[in-house]
């Protein structure tokens, strides 16, 4: 990771962590497959491989980001390097957008074009996993209750919108050299993120339907659950930024670590707005509210 004074970029020394990360990712996915097929090597083997891969990934994340912070603090992140780090973050967020496009695509496909998915050979009845037998065009299974979008989901929407304003407050405070405002804005954003996750966990525990049973509930939990996971990652991202702020890191001219966290948090906010409108409001339209 040695810098160079002859270029406006720096050359990294060989590092083992990209290799460790690659091996750990392969180990993690292999462990998942083995866990789904315990008859191959046994349930203990699958769990061991899975957790070993996860431990390697966590270690890679920690050490790799640690190296990036060290580079930033010693001046290796020149304007050219910062520009390309921004390109990388933009591409990462774009990939995350396409990830959620997949879940929205499946949700609308199930909702607008519910096709027969199972066939009972004894009765000859065809059943859609979205609706009931003989009611393929039915949007919500008959008699199924859904969450009222204007209770906890609306509250969580307001919480995330407020968190978007607090992280923007922290960003503007940093640009203008107000480090106290930076810390206060980050504390407020993290607290709102934790509150959002807590309310969503309670919402799941009180939901009138489980994960399986029909495609509506499966699509609901996959889309909102993955968003909740991204909120958790974003909260950790911001917490690391807060810790670095207390260490005296970031300057008005160089603070990409914080800026990337803020971009990610705004992405999480926007995705939730689409989830709230499409899945909670439109998706449950006409059904009985719990």
N, C-alpha and C positions, 0 to 999 in steps of 0.2 A: 504493500500500500504506500510505497514511497512516492512523494510528490516530485515534480520536476520544475525547474525555473525556466526552462527553455521553451515551454509550450503553454498554451492557455488551457490545457487539460492535464490530468495526472494519470500515470500508469500504475495499475494495481500489481502488487506482488502476488505470486501464486498462492491461493488460499484453498484449504481443504473443504470448506463449508459448502460450496456448490456441489461437490461430489457427494458429501454426506447428505445433503438435501435430496439429491436425485435418488440415492440408494434408499433413503428413508421413505420417500414417496412411493417407490416400488414396494417396499416392505409393508407400508401401511395398506395399500390397495390389495396386496396379496393376502394380508391378514383379514381384510374385510371379506374377500372371497372364501377363504378357509373357514371363517366364522359362519358364513351362510351354508357351508357344506361340511358340517362337523363329522360326517361319516368318512371323510378322506383321511385326515390325520388326528381326528379327535377334537372336542371342543376346547381343551386346554391349549393345544398347539395354535389354533386360530387366534385365540385371545392373546397369547404370548406374542405372536408375530404382529398382531394389530397394535398392541400397546408399545412394542419396541419401535415400530415405525413411527407412531405418534410422538414418542419421546425424542426420536431423532429429528423429526420435523420441528418440534418446539425448540430444541437446542439450536437448530439451524437458524430459525427465525431470530432467536435472541442474539446469537453471535454475529450473524450477518448484519442486522440492524445496529448492533453495537459498533461494528467496524465502520458503518456509514456515519454514525455520530462522531466517532473519533476523527474520521476524515474531514467532516464538516468543521469541527472545532480547531483543527490545525491548518485550515485554509486551503485544503485540496479541492474544495467545491468552487471552482472558478465559475465565471458567468457562463461559459460554454457547457461545463458539467451541469450546472443548475438547469440550463435550458433543456438538456437532454433528459435530466431527471423528471422535468415537467412533462416532456413527451411520454416518458415511460408511465407516469401516473395517469395521464390522459388515456393512454391505451389500456391500462389496467381497468380504469373506470368504465371505458367503452366495453371491455369484455364482461364486466359485471352487469352492465345494461343488457347485453345480449343474453346473459344467464337468466335474468328476470323476464326478458322477452319470451323465453321458452316456457316459463310457468304461466305467463299471461296467455300465450298462444294455446296451451293445453286447456286452460280454464275456459276461454271463449269457444274453443272447438267443442268441448264437452257440452257447453251451455247452448250454443247456437245450432250445433249439428250432432245431437245425441244419437248415436247409432247403436243397434243391438250388439251387445258384447258377449252374451252367454246364451247357451241353448240347452234346455232341459230335454234329454232324450226320452225320459219317461212320459212327461206330459206333452211334449212338443211345443212348450211355451218359450218364447224368446223374451229375454229380460234385458233392459238397459240398466247399467250400473248407476246411471244418473237418475232416471225416473223409475217407474214401476212397470211391470209387465203390461203391455197393451197401451202404455202411455209414454211412448218414446219421446214425444215432443214436450213432455212435462219438464219444467226447469228444476224445481225442487221436489224431491220425493214426497209423496202425499203423506200428510201428518207430521212431517219433520219440522222441528222448530230451529230457527237460526238466531244468531246473536243480533240484538238490536243495535244498528250502527250508530244511533244517536245517543248512546250511553257511554260505555267504556271506550269503544273505538273512536268516538268523537273527542272524548277527553284526551286520548293518546295522540290524536291528530293535533290538538291544540298544544300539547306538551312538546311534540316534535317541532312545530312551527316556532314556538318560543325558543327552543334550543338552537334553531337556525339563527335567530336574532342574537342570542348570547354569544355564539361562536363568532359571528360577524363583529360584535362589540369587542371581543378579545382581539380579533385581527386588526381592527382599526386602532385599538389601544397600542398594539405592538408597533404598527407602522409609525405612530406618533410618539414613540418612546415612553409610553405610559405602562411600565411593567406591572404596577399594581392593578391597573385595569385589565391587563392581560391575564393575570392570575385569577381575578374575580370572575371574568367572563368564562374562563375555562372551568373553574369550580362550578359555576351555575350550569354550564352545558353538561358536565359530567353528572351532576345531580339530577338533571332532567332526563338524561339517558338512563340512569339507574331507575328512576321513577317509571319511565316508559316500560322497561323490561319487567319491573315488578308487577305493573298493572296487566301486562300481557300474560305473564305467568298465572296471575289470578284468573284472568279471562279464560285461559285454556282449562284451568281446573274446574271452572263453573260452566263450561260450554255444554250445551244439551246434546252434543253429538261427538262421537269419537273419530279417530283417524280413518278407520276402515268402514266398510258397509256400502258406500256409494262414492262415485267420483267427485261429487260436490265437496264432501267433507275431506277427501284426500287432497283435492286441488287447493282447498282452503288452507289446510295445515301446512302443505308444502310451500305455498307462496308466502303466507304470513310467518311461518316458522323460519324460513330462510332469511326473511327480512329481519326477524328478531335476532338471528345469529349475526347478521351484519351490524345491527345496532350494538351488540355486545363487542364485536371487533372494533367498531368505531369508538366506543367508550374507552376501550383499552388504549387505542391510538391517541385519544385526547389526554388520557391519564399520563401516558409517557411524555406528551408535550408539556403537561403541567409540571411534571417532575423536572424536566429539562429547564423549564422557565425558572424554577426555584434554584437550579444550579447556575443560572446566569447565562444560559444558552440563548440563541436567537438575537438578531439585531434587526433594526428596521429595513436594512438592505439585504440581509441573508437570513431567511427563516423558512426554508423549504419544508423542513420537517413538520412545522406547524401548519404551513399552507396546505400540504398534502392531506393532513388530518381534517382540515376545514373543508377541503374539496370533497373528501369521502363522506363527511357528515352531511353536507348539502345533498349529495347523491342519495344518501339514505332517506333524507326528508322527502325528496321528490318521489322516490319509489313508493313511499308510504302513502302519499296523496293519491297515486294511481291505484294502490291496493284498496284504500278506503272507498274510493268512488266505485271501482269496478267490482270488487269482491264483496265488501260489506253492504254498500248501498244498492247498486244495481243487481248484484248476485243474489241478494236476499229479498228482492222486491216481490211483494205479494205473498210471501210466506209468513207463518206465524212467528212472532218475535218471542224470544225467551225472556 
